[in-house]
Amino acid sequence: MSDERRGRPADMWYSCMVLAPVKSPLKRSLDRALIALLVAGLFFALLLVALLPIDEPGAGALVLFPINVVVYLVAGVLAWYRRPSNRMGALILLAGGAVFLGGAGNTEIPLFVALGSIAASLPLAVFVHLLLAFPSGRLVGRLAHVTVALAYFTAIILQIPLYLWAPDIHAPGLALADVPELARLGSDIQAAVGGVVLTMTVVLLIARIRQATAAERRALVPLYGYGIFALAVILGSTRVLGAMFGWSGEATGFLQLAVLAGVPIAFALGVLLGGVARTGELEELGAWLGAAGDEKPAIAGALARTLGDPSLEVWFWVPTTMKYVDVQGVEAEESPPDPRRGIEIVELEGRRIGAISYDKALVDDPELAKTASRVVAIALDRDRLTAELHSSRLALQLSRERLVEAADSERRRIARNLHDGLQVQLVLLALEAQQLANAGGVGRPVSERATALRRGIDAAATELRGLVHSVMPAALVEGGLSAAAEDLVDRMPIPTSLHLGVTDGDCSPTVESVAYFVVAEALANAVKYSQARAISVSLRRQGETLYVAVSDDGRGGARAIGGSGLLGMAERIDVLGGSLEIVSEPGQGTSIRAEVPCG
């Protein structure tokens, strides 16, 4: 039966087949620990069922305590299992433990009653912690830390007067005396401080919603809305519902516990399905690298799913331009203006090969992005090389097209010069020679006309030599690269030094021609634009490579742009498989270095 007939896409089946077997020793240890937690939690839930007086009149709400414990237990274990490094799962389990202690206070066992009296308000503090620590389980900001600390202070410290001055017959060892006034005062202070905690929590949640992106709001608004509603119900229902509507304690407790049961479900769904940081399961990313063929998703998609950030972008580092580009080859900003975006540089064997741009709200722990970058570094380098190969092919094609256009343009220029200049001049000289042959003493003397004819022929020859030199310098043809370079330097109007480390004939004529034109173009640019006071030229061969360097102390700012001689220079070198580097910072001169394989 095909995967489609089973109702499951083939690529999903393949992904599960590849990823499921991969588990590290640490992951296996975590699985065993979570199983032990689950078993222990179910045992305590059953113990609570056995100890609570559920069958007594007026105790119907007590049945929700073990139900809450099981809900918190399952939600916490599931969240911790799916996102091992995310602390939300542990916090949900902590809240479940607080609910268990609160339920244990309703039993008749003195130890449990004492623990229940001490931890009666603890679930509210853990609930505030859950709200402010979402989505990563870590508190962010000083005010959040202060609010959570005040919540635990209210739940633990301000709870003390309630059991010190109000004796419980089931746990008599906690009370110091029976002073109802002090117990009531302590309850009022606890309620007032709890109201402050609630207000601070609401203010923080509203501020986070306002600062969130549209995608983040879709995950945060329902959860925070339910959280604020639940806090208000749990804190205010006892006083408000009893006073205004005459609700009994059992009815109020039933409402509070029912609302409390929805808390772990909401948070677990937020961790598993919402736009939160997927801080665990980086082993899946390693397994993804082992998938062969074209079935596996793009690296950016794999990272986005692993880290839980759909806005994640992968950038590739281009050494030649010292810039980042995205998967489409568009230049990316290394320092994004949005402070909510983070960048993790990816390196391989000390080489920068790319970067990961992510949303700090969704991936709040930079160490996670760093770990993911190390896992995918090799794959990222492979994709970078692939993208660079495609880019090089396109650049080579464009370079060849420009060379053809340049060659055609040069041929047209030579033809135009020959037709409009030298050809016309030679025709006129031929007519002059014919008139001189036919002259019989009319007009100027024959000697003067012969002298003028010789001068015209000399001018035509000079123009022809210049034309030939522009196509291929005679010094290069006759004397080689060294002689041609010396000729160029000797004719420079700016003091120019020449360092030769090459013997004529070491390289092929094509390579020597390209090297000559690199030097000629660099010197021409220096004279025309640089305002330099001194120029240095170096030609040397090392191994199978010819190194050409021309530097000046001018004003800098040279750029290889469309139509410039520098661009033509780069294209000549590129055709031979060489490389060209132009360093020309404004005010710091220009340095042009080329490496050409000798052929």
C-alpha positions as CSV (number, residue, x, y, z in Angstrom):
1,M,0.0,0.0,0.0
2,S,1.4,3.4,-0.9
3,D,1.9,6.2,1.6
4,E,-0.7,8.3,-0.1
5,R,-3.4,5.5,0.3
6,R,-2.6,5.3,4.0
7,G,-3.4,9.1,4.2
8,R,0.2,9.9,5.0
9,P,2.5,11.9,2.7
10,A,5.5,10.1,1.5
11,D,7.9,12.9,2.6
12,M,6.5,12.8,6.1
13,W,6.9,9.0,6.2
14,Y,10.5,9.3,5.0
15,S,11.2,12.0,7.6
16,C,9.9,9.9,10.4
17,M,11.8,6.8,9.2
18,V,15.1,8.7,9.2
19,L,14.7,10.7,12.3
20,A,13.0,8.3,14.7
21,P,15.9,5.9,15.4
22,V,18.4,8.7,16.2
23,K,18.7,9.1,20.0
24,S,21.7,10.2,21.9
25,P,22.6,8.7,25.3
26,L,21.6,12.0,26.9
27,K,18.2,11.8,25.2
28,R,17.7,8.2,26.3
29,S,18.5,9.1,29.9
30,L,16.0,11.9,29.8
31,D,13.3,9.5,28.4
32,R,13.9,7.2,31.3
33,A,13.8,10.0,33.9
34,L,10.5,11.3,32.4
35,I,9.0,7.8,32.5
36,A,10.0,7.6,36.2
37,L,8.4,11.0,36.8
38,L,5.2,9.9,35.1
39,V,5.0,6.7,37.1
40,A,5.7,8.5,40.4
41,G,3.2,11.2,39.6
42,L,0.4,8.7,38.8
43,F,1.1,7.0,42.1
44,F,0.7,10.2,44.0
45,A,-2.5,11.0,42.1
46,L,-3.9,7.6,43.0
47,L,-2.8,8.1,46.6
48,L,-4.6,11.4,46.6
49,V,-7.8,9.7,45.4
50,A,-7.5,7.2,48.2
51,L,-6.9,9.8,50.9
52,L,-9.4,12.5,50.0
53,P,-12.8,12.3,51.6
54,I,-14.5,12.5,48.2
55,D,-17.6,10.5,49.3
56,E,-18.4,12.9,52.1
57,P,-21.2,15.5,51.7
58,G,-20.0,18.9,50.4
59,A,-16.7,17.4,49.1
60,G,-17.6,17.1,45.4
61,A,-15.0,19.7,44.4
62,L,-12.2,17.6,45.9
63,V,-12.3,15.1,43.0
64,L,-10.8,17.8,40.8
65,F,-7.6,17.8,42.8
66,P,-6.3,14.4,41.5
67,I,-7.7,15.2,38.0
68,N,-5.6,18.4,38.1
69,V,-2.6,16.5,39.2
70,V,-2.9,14.0,36.3
71,V,-3.5,16.8,33.8
72,Y,-0.5,18.8,35.0
73,L,1.6,15.6,35.0
74,V,0.8,14.5,31.5
75,A,1.1,18.0,30.0
76,G,4.4,18.7,31.8
77,V,6.0,15.4,30.8
78,L,4.9,15.8,27.2
79,A,6.2,19.3,27.0
80,W,9.5,18.3,28.6
81,Y,9.8,15.2,26.3
82,R,9.1,17.2,23.1
83,R,11.3,20.2,24.1
84,P,14.0,18.9,26.4
85,S,15.9,22.2,26.8
86,N,12.8,24.3,27.2
87,R,12.0,24.8,30.9
88,M,8.2,25.1,30.5
89,G,7.8,21.4,31.0
90,A,9.6,21.5,34.3
91,L,7.5,24.5,35.4
92,I,4.3,22.7,34.5
93,L,5.4,19.7,36.6
94,L,6.2,22.1,39.5
95,A,2.8,23.6,39.3
96,G,1.3,20.0,39.4
97,G,3.3,19.3,42.5
98,A,1.9,22.5,44.1
99,V,-1.6,21.4,43.2
100,F,-1.0,18.0,44.8
101,L,0.1,19.7,48.0
102,G,-2.9,21.9,48.0
103,G,-5.1,18.8,47.6
104,A,-3.2,16.9,50.3
105,G,-4.2,19.6,52.8
106,N,-7.8,18.3,52.6
107,T,-6.8,14.8,53.8
108,E,-6.7,13.7,57.4
109,I,-3.0,12.8,57.5
110,P,-1.3,15.5,59.7
111,L,1.9,15.6,57.6
112,F,-0.1,16.2,54.4
113,V,-2.4,18.7,56.1
114,A,0.6,20.7,57.3
115,L,2.2,20.6,53.8
116,G,-1.1,21.6,52.3
117,S,-1.5,24.5,54.7
118,I,2.0,25.8,53.9
119,A,1.6,25.4,50.1
120,A,-2.1,26.4,49.8
121,S,-1.3,29.5,47.6
122,L,1.8,28.1,45.9
123,P,0.0,27.1,42.6
124,L,-0.8,30.8,42.0
125,A,2.9,31.8,42.3
126,V,3.9,29.0,39.9
127,F,1.1,30.1,37.6
128,V,2.5,33.6,37.5
129,H,6.0,32.1,36.8
130,L,4.6,30.1,33.9
131,L,2.9,33.2,32.4
132,L,6.0,35.4,32.6
133,A,8.5,32.7,31.6
134,F,6.6,31.7,28.4
135,P,7.7,30.6,25.8
136,S,11.2,29.5,26.8
137,G,10.8,28.9,30.5
138,R,13.3,31.6,31.3
139,L,12.4,35.0,32.8
140,V,13.4,38.0,30.7
141,G,13.8,41.4,32.2
142,R,14.2,42.7,35.7
143,L,10.6,43.5,36.3
144,A,9.6,39.9,35.5
145,H,12.1,38.6,38.0
146,V,10.8,41.0,40.7
147,T,7.2,40.0,39.9
148,V,7.8,36.3,40.2
149,A,9.9,36.8,43.4
150,L,7.0,38.8,44.9
151,A,4.5,36.1,43.8
152,Y,6.5,33.4,45.7
153,F,6.9,35.7,48.7
154,T,3.2,36.2,48.7
155,A,2.4,32.5,48.4
156,I,5.0,31.2,50.9
157,I,5.9,34.0,53.4
158,L,2.6,35.9,53.6
159,Q,0.8,32.5,53.9
160,I,2.5,32.0,57.4
161,P,0.0,34.0,59.4
162,L,-2.9,32.0,58.0
163,Y,-1.7,28.7,59.7
164,L,0.2,30.2,62.7
165,W,-2.9,32.0,64.1
166,A,-5.7,29.7,62.8
167,P,-5.2,26.2,64.3
168,D,-6.2,23.2,62.2
169,I,-7.3,20.2,64.3
170,H,-5.8,17.8,61.7
171,A,-2.3,19.5,62.0
172,P,-2.1,21.1,65.4
173,G,1.7,21.4,65.4
174,L,1.7,24.4,63.0
175,A,-0.3,26.9,65.0
176,L,1.2,29.1,67.7
177,A,-2.0,30.4,69.0
178,D,-5.7,30.9,68.1
179,V,-5.8,34.6,67.1
180,P,-8.4,35.0,64.4
181,E,-7.7,38.8,64.1
182,L,-4.1,38.2,63.2
183,A,-5.1,35.5,60.8
184,R,-7.6,37.8,59.1
185,L,-5.1,40.6,58.9
186,G,-2.6,38.3,57.3
187,S,-5.2,37.2,54.8
188,D,-6.0,40.8,53.9
189,I,-2.3,41.6,53.5
190,Q,-1.8,38.6,51.3
191,A,-4.8,39.4,49.2
192,A,-3.6,43.0,48.7
193,V,0.0,42.0,47.7
194,G,-1.5,39.3,45.5
195,G,-3.5,42.0,43.8
196,V,-0.3,44.0,43.2
197,V,1.3,40.8,41.7
198,L,-1.7,40.3,39.5
199,T,-1.5,44.0,38.3
200,M,2.2,43.7,37.6
201,T,1.7,40.5,35.7
202,V,-1.1,42.0,33.6
203,V,1.0,45.0,32.8
204,L,4.0,42.9,31.7
205,L,1.8,40.6,29.5
206,I,0.2,43.6,27.8
207,A,3.6,45.1,27.2
208,R,4.8,41.9,25.6
209,I,1.8,41.6,23.4
210,R,2.3,45.2,22.2
211,Q,6.0,44.5,21.4
212,A,5.3,41.2,19.7
213,T,5.0,40.7,15.9
214,A,1.8,39.7,14.3
215,A,2.8,36.1,14.2
216,E,3.8,36.1,17.9
217,R,0.5,37.7,18.9
218,R,-1.4,34.9,17.4
219,A,0.3,32.5,19.8
220,L,0.5,34.9,22.8
221,V,-2.9,36.6,22.9
222,P,-5.0,33.4,23.6
223,L,-2.6,32.1,26.2
224,Y,-2.1,35.4,28.0
225,G,-5.8,36.1,27.8
226,Y,-6.7,32.8,29.5
227,G,-3.9,33.3,32.0
228,I,-5.2,36.8,33.1
229,F,-8.7,35.4,33.3
230,A,-7.6,32.4,35.4
231,L,-5.6,34.6,37.8
232,A,-8.6,36.9,38.2
233,V,-11.0,34.0,38.9
234,I,-8.7,32.2,41.3
235,L,-7.8,35.4,43.3
236,G,-11.2,37.1,43.3
237,S,-13.8,34.4,43.2
238,T,-13.7,33.5,46.9
239,R,-14.6,37.1,48.0
240,V,-16.6,38.3,45.0
241,L,-18.8,35.2,44.3
242,G,-19.5,34.5,47.9
243,A,-20.4,38.0,48.8
244,M,-22.3,39.0,45.7
245,F,-24.0,35.8,44.6
246,G,-23.9,33.7,47.8
247,W,-21.8,30.9,46.3
248,S,-20.8,28.2,48.7
249,G,-17.2,27.3,49.3
250,E,-17.6,24.1,47.5
251,A,-19.0,25.8,44.3
252,T,-16.2,28.4,44.4
253,G,-13.6,25.8,44.9
254,F,-15.0,23.7,42.0
255,L,-14.8,26.8,39.7
256,Q,-11.2,27.6,40.8
257,L,-10.0,24.0,40.2
258,A,-11.8,23.8,36.9
259,V,-10.1,26.9,35.7
260,L,-6.8,25.7,37.1
261,A,-7.1,22.4,35.1
262,G,-7.0,24.4,31.8
263,V,-3.7,26.0,32.7
264,P,-1.3,23.1,31.9
265,I,-3.2,22.3,28.7
266,A,-2.9,25.9,27.4
267,F,0.8,26.1,28.2
268,A,1.6,22.6,26.8
269,L,-0.2,23.5,23.5
270,G,1.7,26.8,23.5
271,V,5.0,25.0,23.9
272,L,4.3,22.3,21.3
273,L,2.2,24.1,18.7
274,G,2.7,27.8,19.2
275,G,5.4,30.0,17.8
276,V,8.0,29.3,20.5
277,A,11.6,28.3,20.7
278,R,12.0,24.6,19.9
279,T,15.1,24.4,22.1
280,G,15.3,20.6,22.1
281,E,15.6,17.8,19.6
282,L,18.8,19.1,17.9
283,E,19.6,15.4,17.4
284,E,16.9,15.5,14.7
285,L,19.0,18.1,12.9
286,G,21.9,15.8,12.9
287,A,19.8,13.0,11.5
288,W,18.5,15.3,8.8
289,L,22.1,15.7,7.7
290,G,22.2,11.9,7.1
291,A,19.3,12.0,4.7
292,A,20.4,11.3,1.1
293,G,19.1,12.6,-2.1
294,D,16.7,15.4,-2.8
295,E,14.1,14.2,-0.4
296,K,15.3,16.2,2.6
297,P,14.2,19.8,3.0
298,A,16.3,22.9,2.5
299,I,18.7,23.7,5.3
300,A,16.8,26.9,6.2
301,G,13.5,24.9,6.5
302,A,15.2,22.3,8.7
303,L,16.6,24.9,11.0
304,A,13.3,26.8,11.2
305,R,11.4,23.7,12.2
306,T,14.1,22.6,14.8
307,L,14.3,26.0,16.4
308,G,10.6,26.9,16.1
309,D,11.2,30.2,14.2
310,P,9.4,30.3,10.8
311,S,11.1,33.7,10.1
312,L,14.7,32.1,10.3
313,E,17.0,33.0,7.4
314,V,20.2,31.4,6.3
315,W,22.9,33.6,4.8
316,F,26.0,32.6,2.9
317,W,29.4,34.4,3.2
318,V,31.0,35.5,0.0
319,P,34.7,36.0,0.6
320,T,35.3,38.0,-2.6
321,T,32.8,40.7,-1.6
322,M,33.1,40.3,2.2
323,K,29.3,40.3,2.3
324,Y,26.4,38.0,3.2
325,V,23.9,36.9,0.6
326,D,20.6,35.0,1.1
327,V,19.6,31.9,-0.8
328,Q,18.5,34.0,-3.7
329,G,21.9,35.7,-3.9
330,V,20.6,39.0,-2.6
331,E,23.0,40.9,-0.3
332,A,21.9,40.7,3.3
333,E,22.6,43.1,6.2
334,E,25.0,41.7,8.8
335,S,23.7,44.0,11.5
336,P,19.9,44.2,11.1
337,P,18.2,47.4,12.2
338,D,15.6,45.4,14.1
339,P,16.9,44.8,17.6
340,R,14.6,41.8,17.9
341,R,16.7,39.9,15.3
342,G,19.8,38.0,16.3
343,I,22.6,36.7,14.2
344,E,24.7,33.6,14.8
345,I,27.9,33.3,12.6
346,V,28.6,29.8,11.3
347,E,32.2,28.8,11.0
348,L,33.9,25.7,9.8
349,E,37.6,25.0,10.5
350,G,38.1,28.6,11.3
351,R,36.5,29.8,8.1
352,R,33.4,32.0,8.1
353,I,30.9,30.2,5.8
354,G,27.6,31.8,6.7
355,A,25.2,33.1,9.4
356,I,21.8,32.4,10.8
357,S,19.3,35.3,11.3
358,Y,16.6,34.5,13.9
359,D,13.9,36.1,16.0
360,K,15.1,36.6,19.6
361,A,11.6,36.3,20.9
362,L,11.3,32.8,19.4
363,V,14.8,31.6,20.0
364,D,15.7,33.5,23.2
365,D,18.8,31.4,24.0
366,P,21.7,32.2,21.7
367,E,23.4,29.0,22.7
368,L,20.7,27.0,20.9
369,A,21.3,28.8,17.6
370,K,25.1,28.3,18.2
371,T,24.6,24.6,18.7
372,A,22.4,24.3,15.6
373,S,25.0,26.2,13.6
374,R,27.7,23.8,14.6
375,V,25.5,20.8,13.6
376,V,24.7,22.2,10.1
377,A,28.0,23.8,9.3
378,I,29.2,21.2,6.8
379,A,25.8,21.1,5.1
380,L,25.8,24.9,5.0
381,D,29.2,25.0,3.5
382,R,28.1,22.5,0.8
383,D,25.1,24.7,0.0
384,R,27.3,27.8,0.0
385,L,29.6,26.1,-2.6
386,T,26.7,25.1,-4.7
387,A,25.3,28.6,-4.6
388,E,28.7,30.0,-5.4
389,L,29.1,27.5,-8.3
390,H,25.7,28.6,-9.8
391,S,26.7,32.2,-9.3
392,S,30.1,31.6,-11.0
393,R,28.5,30.0,-14.0
394,L,26.3,33.0,-14.4
395,A,29.1,35.4,-13.9
396,L,31.3,33.4,-16.4
397,Q,28.5,33.6,-19.0
398,L,28.1,37.3,-18.5
399,S,31.9,37.8,-18.6
400,R,32.1,35.9,-21.9
401,E,29.3,37.9,-23.4
402,R,31.1,41.1,-22.4
403,L,34.3,39.9,-23.8
404,V,32.6,39.2,-27.2
405,E,31.1,42.6,-27.1
406,A,34.4,44.2,-26.2
407,A,36.2,42.3,-29.0
408,D,33.5,43.3,-31.5
409,S,33.7,46.9,-30.3
410,E,37.5,46.9,-30.7
411,R,37.3,45.5,-34.2
412,R,34.8,48.1,-35.1
413,R,37.1,50.8,-33.7
414,I,40.1,49.5,-35.6
415,A,38.1,49.3,-38.8
416,R,36.8,52.8,-38.4
417,N,40.2,54.2,-37.7
418,L,41.6,52.4,-40.8
419,H,38.7,53.6,-43.0
420,D,38.2,57.1,-41.8
421,G,41.8,58.0,-40.9
422,L,44.7,56.0,-42.3
423,Q,42.9,55.0,-45.5
424,V,41.9,58.5,-46.4
425,Q,45.4,59.8,-45.6
426,L,47.0,57.1,-47.9
427,V,44.6,58.0,-50.7
428,L,45.5,61.6,-50.5
429,L,49.2,60.8,-50.5
430,A,48.7,58.6,-53.5
431,L,47.0,61.5,-55.4
432,E,49.8,63.8,-54.3
433,A,52.4,61.3,-55.6
434,Q,50.6,61.1,-58.9
435,Q,50.4,64.9,-59.2
436,L,54.1,65.1,-58.4
437,A,54.9,62.6,-61.2
438,N,52.8,64.6,-63.7
439,A,54.2,68.0,-62.5
440,G,56.3,69.8,-65.0
441,G,57.3,72.9,-63.2
442,V,53.8,74.2,-62.5
443,G,53.3,75.5,-58.9
444,R,55.7,74.6,-56.1
445,P,59.1,73.1,-57.0
446,V,59.3,69.4,-57.1
447,S,61.7,69.2,-54.1
448,E,59.2,71.0,-51.9
449,R,56.3,68.8,-53.0
450,A,58.5,65.7,-52.5
451,T,59.4,66.8,-48.9
452,A,55.7,67.4,-48.1
453,L,54.9,63.9,-49.5
454,R,57.6,62.3,-47.3
455,R,56.2,64.1,-44.2
456,G,52.7,62.8,-45.0
457,I,54.1,59.3,-45.4
458,D,55.9,59.6,-42.1
459,A,52.7,60.8,-40.4
460,A,50.7,57.9,-41.9
461,A,53.4,55.4,-40.7
462,T,53.3,56.9,-37.2
463,E,49.6,56.6,-37.1
464,L,49.8,53.0,-38.3
465,R,52.4,52.2,-35.6
466,G,50.1,53.7,-32.9
467,L,47.2,51.7,-34.2
468,V,49.3,48.5,-34.2
469,H,50.6,49.3,-30.7
470,S,47.1,49.7,-29.3
471,V,46.2,46.2,-30.6
472,M,49.5,44.5,-29.5
473,P,52.5,46.6,-28.4
474,A,55.7,45.9,-30.4
475,A,57.7,45.8,-27.2
476,L,55.6,42.9,-25.9
477,V,55.8,41.1,-29.2
478,E,59.5,41.6,-29.8
479,G,61.0,41.8,-26.3
480,G,58.5,40.0,-24.0
481,L,56.7,41.0,-20.8
482,S,59.8,42.4,-19.0
483,A,60.8,44.7,-21.9
484,A,57.2,45.8,-22.4
485,A,56.8,46.6,-18.7
486,E,60.0,48.6,-18.7
487,D,58.8,50.5,-21.7
488,L,55.6,51.4,-19.9
489,V,57.4,52.5,-16.7
490,D,59.9,54.6,-18.7
491,R,57.1,56.5,-20.3
492,M,55.3,57.2,-17.1
493,P,55.0,61.0,-16.1
494,I,54.9,59.9,-12.4
495,P,57.9,58.3,-10.6
496,T,57.4,54.6,-11.0
497,S,59.5,51.7,-9.6
498,L,59.5,48.3,-11.3
499,H,60.4,45.0,-9.5
500,L,60.8,42.1,-11.9
501,G,60.8,38.5,-10.8
502,V,59.9,36.9,-14.0
503,T,61.8,35.7,-17.1
504,D,60.4,36.3,-20.5
505,G,59.0,33.1,-21.9
506,D,58.2,31.7,-18.4
507,C,54.5,32.1,-19.2
508,S,52.5,31.7,-22.3
509,P,52.0,34.6,-24.7
510,T,48.4,34.9,-23.7
511,V,49.3,35.1,-20.0
512,E,52.0,37.7,-20.7
513,S,49.5,39.7,-22.8
514,V,46.9,39.7,-20.0
515,A,49.6,40.7,-17.4
516,Y,50.8,43.5,-19.7
517,F,47.3,44.9,-20.1
518,V,46.7,44.7,-16.3
519,V,49.8,46.8,-15.7
520,A,49.0,49.2,-18.6
521,E,45.4,49.7,-17.4
522,A,46.4,50.2,-13.7
523,L,49.1,52.7,-14.7
524,A,46.6,54.6,-17.0
525,N,44.1,54.8,-14.2
526,A,46.7,56.0,-11.7
527,V,47.8,58.8,-14.1
528,K,44.2,59.8,-15.0
529,Y,42.4,59.6,-11.6
530,S,44.6,58.9,-8.6
531,Q,46.7,62.1,-8.3
532,A,49.4,59.8,-7.1
533,R,53.0,61.0,-6.3
534,A,54.6,57.5,-6.7
535,I,53.7,54.2,-8.2
536,S,55.1,50.7,-7.7
537,V,54.9,47.8,-10.2
538,S,55.8,44.2,-9.4
539,L,55.9,41.2,-11.7
540,R,57.0,37.8,-10.3
541,R,56.5,34.1,-10.9
542,Q,56.2,31.7,-8.0
543,G,55.5,28.1,-8.9
544,E,52.9,27.9,-11.6
545,T,51.4,31.4,-10.8
546,L,52.3,34.8,-12.1
547,Y,51.7,37.6,-9.6
548,V,51.1,41.1,-10.8
549,A,50.9,44.1,-8.3
550,V,50.4,47.8,-9.0
551,S,50.0,50.2,-6.1
552,D,50.0,54.0,-5.8
553,D,49.7,56.6,-3.0
554,G,46.9,58.5,-4.6
555,R,43.4,59.3,-3.4
556,G,41.9,55.8,-3.8
557,G,38.3,55.1,-4.4
558,A,38.7,53.0,-7.6
559,R,35.8,50.7,-8.4
560,A,35.4,48.0,-11.1
561,I,32.0,49.2,-12.4
562,G,30.3,48.7,-15.7
563,G,32.2,50.0,-18.7
564,S,35.4,50.7,-16.7
565,G,38.9,49.5,-17.6
566,L,39.1,47.8,-14.2
567,L,36.1,45.7,-15.1
568,G,37.7,44.7,-18.4
569,M,40.9,43.8,-16.5
570,A,38.9,41.6,-14.2
571,E,37.2,39.8,-17.0
572,R,40.5,39.1,-18.8
573,I,41.9,37.5,-15.7
574,D,38.7,35.6,-15.0
575,V,38.8,34.0,-18.4
576,L,42.3,32.5,-17.6
577,G,41.1,31.2,-14.2
578,G,43.0,33.8,-12.2
579,S,41.9,36.2,-9.5
580,L,41.9,40.0,-9.1
581,E,41.8,42.0,-5.9
582,I,41.3,45.8,-5.8
583,V,41.9,47.5,-2.5
584,S,41.2,51.2,-2.9
585,E,39.9,52.9,0.3
586,P,39.3,56.6,-0.1
587,G,42.5,58.6,0.8
588,Q,44.6,55.5,1.2
589,G,45.7,54.9,-2.4
590,T,45.0,52.0,-4.7
591,S,46.5,48.5,-4.7
592,I,45.7,46.1,-7.6
593,R,46.9,42.5,-7.2
594,A,46.3,39.8,-9.7
595,E,47.2,36.1,-9.8
596,V,47.2,34.3,-13.1
597,P,48.1,30.6,-13.7
598,C,51.0,30.3,-16.1
599,G,50.1,28.3,-19.2
